[in-house]
């Protein structure tokens, strides 16, 4: 795969994952669970999003 195609598809996939996880975390925290009930999920979601961004950078942006 060329560098440009890898960069574009990686960015689109990572962005979709971040939007989905962010929306899920927001709906859990603002819904029935409340902020304190959704806090553990929010922390896990932040860690997962950070790992996804790092993997995008490692696989697509950084030149090996």
ROMI-115225 format. One record per residue: residue in one letter; z, y, x of N, C-alpha, C in turn; residue number from 0. Coordinates in steps of 0.1 Angstrom, whole numbers, plus 5000, padded with zeros to 4 digits. Each point is the difference from the previous one (the first is absolute). Layout:
N
   residu    n_w    n_v    n_u   ca_w   ca_v   ca_u    c_w    c_v    c_u   num
        A      Z      Y      X      Z      Y      X      Z      Y      X   NUM
...
END
This chain:
64
   residu    n_w    n_v    n_u   ca_w   ca_v   ca_u    c_w    c_v    c_u   num
        X   5000   4988   5008   5000   5012   4992   5000   5012   5009     0
        X   4993   5011   4996   4999   5012   5008   5013   5008   4998     1
        X   5003   5009   5009   5012   5007   5000   5001   5009   4988     2
        X   4989   5006   4995   5000   5009   4989   5003   4992   4987     3
        X   4994   4989   4998   5002   4991   4988   5014   4996   5000     4
        X   5006   4995   5011   5013   4996   5001   5010   5011   4997     5
        X   4997   5012   5004   5009   5012   4998   5000   5003   4985     6
        X   4988   5001   4994   4999   5003   4986   5006   4990   4991     7
        X   4997   4987   5002   5006   4990   4991   5015   4999   5002     8
        X   5004   5001   5012   5015   4999   5003   5007   5012   4994     9
        X   4994   5012   5000   5006   5011   4994   5001   4999   4985    10
        X   4989   4995   4994   5000   4999   4985   5010   4989   4996    11
        X   5001   4989   5007   5009   4989   4996   5015   5005   5002    12
        X   5003   5007   5011   5013   5004   5003   5004   5011   4990    13
        X   4991   5009   4996   5003   5010   4990   5003   4994   4987    14
        X   4992   4990   4996   5003   4994   4987   5013   4993   5000    15
        X   5004   4993   5011   5013   4994   5000   5011   5010   5000    16
        X   4999   5011   5007   5010   5010   5000   5002   5006   4986    17
        X   4989   5003   4993   5001   5005   4986   5006   4990   4991    18
        X   4996   4988   5001   5006   4990   4991   5015   4998   5003    19
        X   5004   4998   5012   5014   4999   5004   5008   5012   4996    20
        X   4995   5012   5003   5007   5012   4996   5002   5002   4985    21
        X   4989   4997   4992   5001   5000   4986   5010   4990   4994    22
        X   5000   4988   5006   5010   4990   4996   5014   5004   5003    23
        X   5002   5005   5011   5013   5005   5004   5005   5012   4991    24
        X   4991   5008   4997   5003   5012   4991   5004   4995   4986    25
        X   4992   4990   4995   5003   4996   4987   5013   4992   4999    26
        X   5003   4992   5010   5013   4993   5000   5011   5010   5001    27
        X   4999   5010   5009   5011   5010   5002   5002   5009   4988    28
        X   4990   5003   4993   5001   5010   4989   5002   4993   4986    29
        X   4999   4987   5000   5001   4992   4988   5014   4996   4997    30
        X   5001   4987   4995   5013   4995   4996   5010   4999   5011    31
        X   4995   4997   5012   5009   4997   5011   5007   5013   5005    32
        X   4994   5011   4998   5005   5013   5005   4998   5001   5015    33
        X   5005   5011   5005   4998   5003   5015   5008   4990   5008    34
        X   5012   4998   4997   5009   4991   5008   4996   4986   4999    35
        X   4995   4996   4988   4995   4986   4998   4987   4997   5007    36
        X   4992   5011   5001   4987   4998   5007   5000   5003   5015    37
        X   5012   5005   5005   5001   5004   5014   4996   4988   5010    38
        X   5006   4988   4997   4996   4989   5010   4985   4997   5000    39
        X   4994   5000   4988   4985   4998   4999   4993   5012   5007    40
        X   5005   5012   4999   4993   5011   5006   5001   4999   5015    41
        X   5011   4996   5006   5002   4998   5014   4990   4989   5005    42
        X   4999   4989   4993   4991   4990   5003   4985   5005   5000    43
        X   4997   5007   4989   4987   5006   4999   4996   5009   5011    44
        X   5009   5008   5005   4998   5009   5011   4997   4992   5013    45
        X   5008   4990   5002   4998   4991   5012   4986   4993   4999    46
        X   4996   4995   4988   4987   4994   4999   4989   5010   5002    47
        X   5001   5012   4994   4990   5010   5002   4998   5004   5015    48
        X   5012   5001   5007   4999   5003   5014   4993   4989   5008    49
        X   5003   4988   4996   4994   4988   5007   4985   5000   4997    50
        X   4996   5004   4988   4985   5000   4997   4993   5011   5008    51
        X   5006   5012   5001   4994   5011   5007   4999   4996   5015    52
        X   5011   4994   5005   4999   4996   5014   4989   4989   5003    53
        X   4999   4991   4990   4989   4990   5002   4986   5006   4999    54
        X   4999   5010   4991   4987   5007   4999   4997   5006   5014    55
        X   5010   5007   5005   4998   5007   5013   4997   4990   5011    56
        X   5007   4989   5000   4998   4990   5011   4987   4993   4999    57
        X   4995   4997   4988   4988   4992   4999   4987   5009   4999    58
        X   5001   5012   4994   4988   5008   4997   4999   5012   5009    59
        X   5011   5007   5003   4998   5013   5007   5001   4998   5015    60
        X   5010   4993   5005   5002   4998   5014   4989   4992   5006    61
        X   4994   5006   5011   4990   4993   5007   5006   4991   5011    62
        X   4996   4987   4999   5006   4990   5009   4991   4998   5012    63
END
